[in-house]
Amino acid sequence: MKPLAVLLGIAFALAGYTTHSADLDKLKVLYVGDPEVPRAKQFEGFLRQNLGRVQVASRSVFKPAEANEFDVVLLDWPQTGSAGADHQVRAPLGERAAWTRPTVLVGSAGLNLAVAWKVRGGSG
């Protein structure tokens, strides 16, 4: 999980945190994904061991306002399964212009968000 530690360090810096271990117990992180899959449980376990407050939310019913009380959001959105249909309709994080929370994109979340938010060069 070393790449995750690097990604978290970047996200924490964006959130205005330094990555000193003494500060990590104050960090509030929201993991948005599919709580039933083993990968989500592994992320949750790792995050709970290393951070202050951790909450897991289901990507399929997530509302962007739920992230307001968190410092960083981890969005885990696979390219396979129902995500292909979901990102055609809406991005879990809501409208691009309205999303301001520091976010770590896990799995295919970058591609899926680029397509859902119609980011130039997002696919193809």
C-alpha positions as CSV (number, residue, x, y, z in Angstrom):
1,M,0.0,0.0,0.0
2,K,3.0,2.3,-0.4
3,P,1.4,4.1,-3.5
4,L,-1.6,4.8,-1.3
5,A,0.6,6.5,1.3
6,V,2.1,8.7,-1.4
7,L,-1.4,9.6,-2.7
8,L,-2.6,10.4,0.8
9,G,0.4,12.6,1.4
10,I,-0.4,14.6,-1.7
11,A,-4.1,14.9,-0.8
12,F,-3.2,16.0,2.8
13,A,-0.9,18.6,1.4
14,L,-3.7,19.9,-0.8
15,A,-6.0,20.0,2.2
16,G,-3.5,22.2,4.0
17,Y,-2.0,19.5,6.2
18,T,1.6,18.5,6.5
19,T,2.2,14.7,6.6
20,H,3.7,14.6,10.0
21,S,2.4,11.6,11.8
22,A,1.4,13.7,14.8
23,D,-1.1,15.5,12.6
24,L,-2.7,12.4,11.0
25,D,-4.8,11.7,14.0
26,K,-6.7,15.0,13.3
27,L,-7.4,14.2,9.7
28,K,-10.9,13.4,8.6
29,V,-11.2,11.2,5.5
30,L,-14.2,10.0,3.6
31,Y,-13.8,6.9,1.4
32,V,-16.5,6.8,-1.3
33,G,-16.7,3.5,-3.0
34,D,-18.5,0.1,-2.8
35,P,-18.4,-0.8,0.9
36,E,-19.3,-4.5,0.2
37,V,-16.2,-5.3,-1.9
38,P,-13.0,-6.6,-0.2
39,R,-11.0,-3.7,-1.5
40,A,-13.1,-1.2,0.3
41,K,-12.7,-3.1,3.5
42,Q,-8.9,-3.1,3.1
43,F,-8.9,0.6,2.5
44,E,-11.1,1.2,5.5
45,G,-8.8,-0.9,7.7
46,F,-5.7,0.9,6.5
47,L,-7.2,4.3,6.9
48,R,-8.6,3.6,10.4
49,Q,-5.2,2.5,11.6
50,N,-3.4,5.6,10.4
51,L,-5.9,8.5,10.5
52,G,-8.2,10.4,12.9
53,R,-11.7,10.0,11.6
54,V,-12.6,7.7,8.7
55,Q,-16.0,7.1,7.2
56,V,-17.1,4.9,4.3
57,A,-19.9,6.0,2.0
58,S,-21.5,4.1,-0.9
59,R,-20.7,5.6,-4.2
60,S,-24.2,4.7,-5.6
61,V,-26.1,6.8,-3.1
62,F,-23.4,9.4,-2.1
63,K,-24.5,13.1,-1.9
64,P,-21.7,15.7,-2.3
65,A,-22.9,17.5,0.8
66,E,-21.8,14.5,2.9
67,A,-18.2,15.4,2.2
68,N,-18.5,18.9,3.8
69,E,-17.2,17.8,7.2
70,F,-14.2,15.9,5.8
71,D,-10.7,17.2,4.9
72,V,-10.1,14.7,2.1
73,V,-12.2,12.4,0.0
74,L,-11.0,9.1,-1.6
75,L,-13.2,8.2,-4.6
76,D,-12.9,4.6,-5.6
77,W,-14.8,4.0,-8.9
78,P,-14.0,0.9,-11.0
79,Q,-14.3,1.0,-14.7
80,T,-16.1,-2.4,-14.8
81,G,-19.5,-3.3,-13.5
82,S,-22.2,-0.7,-13.1
83,A,-19.8,2.3,-13.2
84,G,-20.0,2.3,-17.0
85,A,-23.7,3.1,-16.8
86,D,-23.4,5.4,-13.8
87,H,-20.9,7.9,-15.2
88,Q,-23.1,8.4,-18.2
89,V,-25.8,9.7,-15.9
90,R,-23.9,11.5,-13.1
91,A,-20.7,11.7,-11.3
92,P,-20.8,10.7,-7.6
93,L,-19.1,14.0,-6.7
94,G,-21.8,16.1,-8.3
95,E,-21.1,18.9,-10.8
96,R,-17.5,19.6,-11.6
97,A,-17.7,23.4,-10.9
98,A,-19.2,22.7,-7.5
99,W,-16.7,20.2,-6.2
100,T,-13.9,21.8,-4.2
101,R,-12.9,19.1,-1.7
102,P,-9.3,17.7,-2.0
103,T,-9.8,14.3,-3.6
104,V,-7.7,11.2,-4.2
105,L,-9.0,9.2,-7.3
106,V,-8.6,5.4,-6.9
107,G,-9.0,2.8,-9.6
108,S,-10.6,4.2,-12.7
109,A,-12.1,7.2,-10.9
110,G,-10.0,9.6,-13.0
111,L,-11.3,8.2,-16.3
112,N,-14.8,7.9,-15.0
113,L,-14.9,11.4,-13.7
114,A,-13.3,12.8,-16.9
115,V,-16.1,11.2,-18.9
116,A,-18.9,12.2,-16.5
117,W,-17.6,15.8,-16.2
118,K,-16.9,16.0,-20.0
119,V,-13.2,16.9,-19.4
120,R,-11.5,17.6,-22.6
121,G,-9.4,14.6,-23.5
122,G,-11.2,12.5,-20.9
123,S,-11.5,9.3,-23.0
124,G,-10.7,7.8,-26.4
